[in-house]
Amino acid sequence: MVSGKAHAGVLVRNGFFARMQRGTGYFFTPADLAQATEQRTIDLLEGLAGVRRQPVSRGGEQLVVRGASGYCVPSLLVDGVRVTWRGTRSGLDDIVPLETLMAVEVHRGVTGIPIEFGSFNNCGLLVFWTK
């Protein structure tokens, strides 16, 4: 098991706390996740302003965020690596189960995406840091 200091070191090196101090986006720290009562990642994020779950035709559900032209599917980074999940059968909870998460960032809309992540789409970006 990774200690709290190790979690903090990884998050500092990856700029998590610096982005959190800028006040753009939503952030879940290791302490927040340790206190979470939700059972799934999608449940954790759904309650944020401009974030909701939406049923998909293949069964299941996906997470969408309010973007420039209404609700849309955000891009996804896991430990700094872009993950394709649009149009796949994998749901958010399949890709990043809640128990594997160390920290989470939610950046809505193209203007909300921090410059260090580059440009992904006009919707937004979910960033997951795992243990």
C-alpha positions as CSV (number, residue, x, y, z in Angstrom):
1,M,0.0,0.0,0.0
2,V,1.3,3.5,-0.9
3,S,1.5,5.9,2.0
4,G,-0.1,9.4,2.2
5,K,3.3,11.0,1.7
6,A,3.9,9.0,-1.5
7,H,0.4,10.0,-2.7
8,A,1.2,13.7,-2.1
9,G,4.6,13.4,-3.8
10,V,3.1,11.9,-7.0
11,L,0.4,14.6,-7.0
12,V,2.8,17.4,-6.4
13,R,5.1,16.2,-9.3
14,N,2.1,16.0,-11.6
15,G,0.8,19.5,-10.7
16,F,-2.4,18.4,-9.1
17,F,-2.1,20.7,-6.1
18,A,-0.9,23.7,-8.2
19,R,-4.0,23.3,-10.5
20,M,-6.2,23.0,-7.4
21,Q,-4.8,26.2,-6.0
22,R,-5.7,28.0,-9.2
23,G,-9.3,27.3,-8.4
24,T,-10.3,26.0,-11.9
25,G,-12.2,22.8,-12.0
26,Y,-13.3,20.4,-9.3
27,F,-10.8,18.4,-7.3
28,F,-11.0,15.3,-5.1
29,T,-7.9,14.8,-2.9
30,P,-6.8,11.5,-1.4
31,A,-8.5,12.7,1.9
32,D,-11.8,13.4,0.0
33,L,-11.8,10.0,-1.6
34,A,-11.0,8.3,1.7
35,Q,-14.2,9.9,3.1
36,A,-16.4,9.2,0.1
37,T,-19.5,7.1,0.7
38,E,-20.2,6.5,-3.0
39,Q,-19.6,3.0,-4.3
40,R,-18.7,3.9,-7.9
41,T,-16.7,6.6,-9.7
42,I,-19.7,7.8,-11.7
43,D,-21.7,8.3,-8.5
44,L,-18.9,10.4,-7.0
45,L,-18.8,12.8,-10.0
46,E,-22.5,13.0,-10.9
47,G,-23.4,15.5,-8.1
48,L,-21.0,18.2,-9.4
49,A,-22.6,21.2,-11.1
50,G,-22.8,20.6,-14.9
51,V,-22.0,16.9,-14.6
52,R,-24.6,14.1,-15.0
53,R,-25.0,10.5,-16.1
54,Q,-26.8,9.6,-19.3
55,P,-28.1,6.2,-20.4
56,V,-26.5,4.8,-23.6
57,S,-28.1,2.7,-26.3
58,R,-25.8,-0.2,-25.8
59,G,-26.9,-0.4,-22.2
60,G,-25.3,1.1,-19.2
61,E,-24.5,4.8,-18.7
62,Q,-21.9,7.4,-19.4
63,L,-20.9,10.6,-17.7
64,V,-21.4,13.8,-19.6
65,V,-20.5,17.4,-18.7
66,R,-22.0,20.7,-19.8
67,G,-19.8,22.1,-22.7
68,A,-20.1,24.9,-25.2
69,S,-23.0,23.3,-27.1
70,G,-24.8,21.4,-24.3
71,Y,-23.9,18.2,-22.6
72,C,-21.1,16.1,-24.2
73,V,-18.7,13.3,-23.4
74,P,-15.4,14.7,-21.9
75,S,-11.9,13.4,-22.7
76,L,-10.2,11.2,-20.2
77,L,-6.7,11.0,-18.8
78,V,-5.6,8.3,-16.4
79,D,-2.2,8.9,-14.8
80,G,-1.4,11.4,-17.5
81,V,-2.2,9.0,-20.4
82,R,-5.2,9.7,-22.7
83,V,-7.7,7.0,-22.7
84,T,-10.3,6.5,-25.4
85,W,-13.7,5.6,-24.0
86,R,-16.1,7.3,-26.4
87,G,-17.9,4.7,-28.4
88,T,-16.5,1.8,-26.4
89,R,-18.4,-0.7,-24.2
90,S,-16.3,0.4,-21.3
91,G,-18.0,2.5,-18.7
92,L,-16.2,5.0,-16.4
93,D,-16.3,2.5,-13.6
94,D,-14.7,-0.2,-15.7
95,I,-11.8,2.1,-16.6
96,V,-11.2,3.7,-13.2
97,P,-12.9,1.8,-10.3
98,L,-13.4,4.1,-7.3
99,E,-11.2,2.0,-5.1
100,T,-8.2,2.5,-7.4
101,L,-8.3,6.3,-7.3
102,M,-5.8,8.5,-5.5
103,A,-7.2,11.9,-6.8
104,V,-9.6,13.3,-9.4
105,E,-9.8,16.5,-11.5
106,V,-12.9,17.6,-13.5
107,H,-12.3,20.4,-16.0
108,R,-15.5,21.4,-17.9
109,G,-15.4,23.1,-21.3
110,V,-12.5,23.9,-23.5
111,T,-11.6,27.0,-21.6
112,G,-11.6,25.0,-18.3
113,I,-8.8,22.6,-19.5
114,P,-5.5,23.6,-17.9
115,I,-2.9,24.5,-20.6
116,E,-0.5,21.8,-19.4
117,F,-2.9,19.1,-20.6
118,G,-3.2,20.6,-24.2
119,S,-6.3,20.7,-26.2
120,F,-8.6,17.7,-26.3
121,N,-12.1,18.7,-27.3
122,N,-14.8,21.4,-26.8
123,C,-16.3,19.5,-23.9
124,G,-13.9,19.1,-21.1
125,L,-11.5,16.7,-19.4
126,L,-11.6,14.2,-16.6
127,V,-8.2,13.4,-15.0
128,F,-7.8,10.4,-12.7
129,W,-4.7,9.7,-10.6
130,T,-4.5,6.1,-9.4
131,K,-2.8,4.4,-6.5
